[in-house]
Amino acid sequence: MLIGEVSRRCGVSTRMLRHYDSLGLVTPTGRTSGGYRAYSADDIRRLFHVECLRTLGLSLNDAKRALDEPDFAPAELVGELIGHTRARIAAEEELLRKLERVDAAAPAQWGDVMGIVTLLRALESESGAHRQQAVLSQNEGAALPVEALVEAALSEDDLNVAGALRWSLARAAGAGLTDLAVGLDSTVVEVRRRATIAIAAVPAAEATVLLRKALDDHDATVRDRAALALGARRVTEAVPALLEMVVEGRSDVEAAEVLGLLAEVVTAADDIVRAMRNTLDNTVDAPTRLRITQALAELPPAAAREALNELAGDGDRKIAATASAILRTRDPRKSDFAGRSAVELP
């Protein structure tokens, strides 16, 4: 069979067949009277074996060894091919993820594509400063690979980079909340913490729903961050968690300030003061009672006055002095007891 017919029947170009011949891989056993290559049945069989081995990823040299060396052991080579193939598949899958993220960002121009690809590459950098700069340098209104930003935000342990990522996600107008919500269900507490903080930075109404869910988390840090964010949004469901923070001494000053914001809602103010007074009546722990007294300073004067007047006469002299000082600062003319206790106490 001449080279042209072999090429047509086997699907191997004549150029490749000549290359195989030059390597001694598939050498036609005969020649015509005109000097043309003539392939025998055994030659065609060897050609099929070569093509079969190539589909497994073997190089031409390895294919020649496999066919010509009787003691050639394929196990090690096949193992190497498996490793190389897995690495190639992983690289292709990573490329696919990047392409999907570029597509999801809906870039309008090639300049947007370049910006997204640059950001994706920068997020893989080992330099925190490089990662941070790449995130912060994104132009306002530019297409963003939100899924990649969320993935980075949930795994980033550099505080500066994490802050930049949260800022970028906040700009996305809630586009990353679905992926961040997955982080709230993670079995890894650190991921849930990062997800909560990132969600808190998003002003969208959907973020408030997710933060309510985080209030029930087993981890105190997750609950605290959710409560502070919800309180800042005037969501009164956060009151019990904020009071717990004051009682337990976890970011109690910040929690008290947020309780003060919530107390601007008239109905919430009375509930907050009632809960504080109830806690005061049921605990003898001096540091806890002092933190609650100090927290009352953040509430509206009208709501907290009665409780502070009572505390100004408390048996704990430090608590009494603190309550008196708060009353004097707020309204010295209406705090006669506060003034009197200030004189009586050393």
Stockholm file with secondary structure:
# STOCKHOLM 1.0

chainA/1-346         MLIGEVSRRCGVSTRMLRHYDSLGLVTPTGRTSGGYRAYSADDIRRLFHVECLRTLGLSLNDAKRALDEPDFAPAELVGELIGHTRARIAAEEELLRKLERVDAAAPAQWGDVMGIVTLLRALESESGAHRQQAVLSQNEGAALPVEALVEAALSEDDLNVAGALRWSLARAAGAGLTDLAVGLDSTVVEVRRRATIAIAAVPAAEATVLLRKALDDHDATVRDRAALALGARRVTEAVPALLEMVVEGRSDVEAAEVLGLLAEVVTAADDIVRAMRNTLDNTVDAPTRLRITQALAELPPAAAREALNELAGDGDRKIAATASAILRTRDPRKSDFAGRSAVELP
#=GR chainA/1-346 SS CBHHHHHHHHCCCHHHHHHHHHHTSSCCSEECTTCCEECCHHHHHHHHHHHHHHHTTCCHHHHHHHHHCTTCCHHHHHHHHHHHHHHHHHHHHHHHHHHHHHHHTCCSSHHHHHHHHHHHHHHTCSCHHHHHHHHHTSCTTCCCCHHHHHHHHHHCCCHHHHHHHHHHHHHTTTTTHHHHHHHHTCSSHHHHHHHHHHHHTCCSHHHHHHHHHHTTCSSHHHHHHHHHHHHHTTCGGGHHHHHHHHHHTSSHHHHHHHHHHHTTSHHHHHHHHHHHHHHHHTCCCHHHHHHHHHHHTTSCHHHHHHHHHHHTTCSSHHHHHHHHHHHHHHCGGGCHHHHHHHHHCC
#=GC SS_cons         CBHHHHHHHHCCCHHHHHHHHHHTSSCCSEECTTCCEECCHHHHHHHHHHHHHHHTTCCHHHHHHHHHCTTCCHHHHHHHHHHHHHHHHHHHHHHHHHHHHHHHTCCSSHHHHHHHHHHHHHHTCSCHHHHHHHHHTSCTTCCCCHHHHHHHHHHCCCHHHHHHHHHHHHHTTTTTHHHHHHHHTCSSHHHHHHHHHHHHTCCSHHHHHHHHHHTTCSSHHHHHHHHHHHHHTTCGGGHHHHHHHHHHTSSHHHHHHHHHHHTTSHHHHHHHHHHHHHHHHTCCCHHHHHHHHHHHTTSCHHHHHHHHHHHTTCSSHHHHHHHHHHHHHHCGGGCHHHHHHHHHCC
//
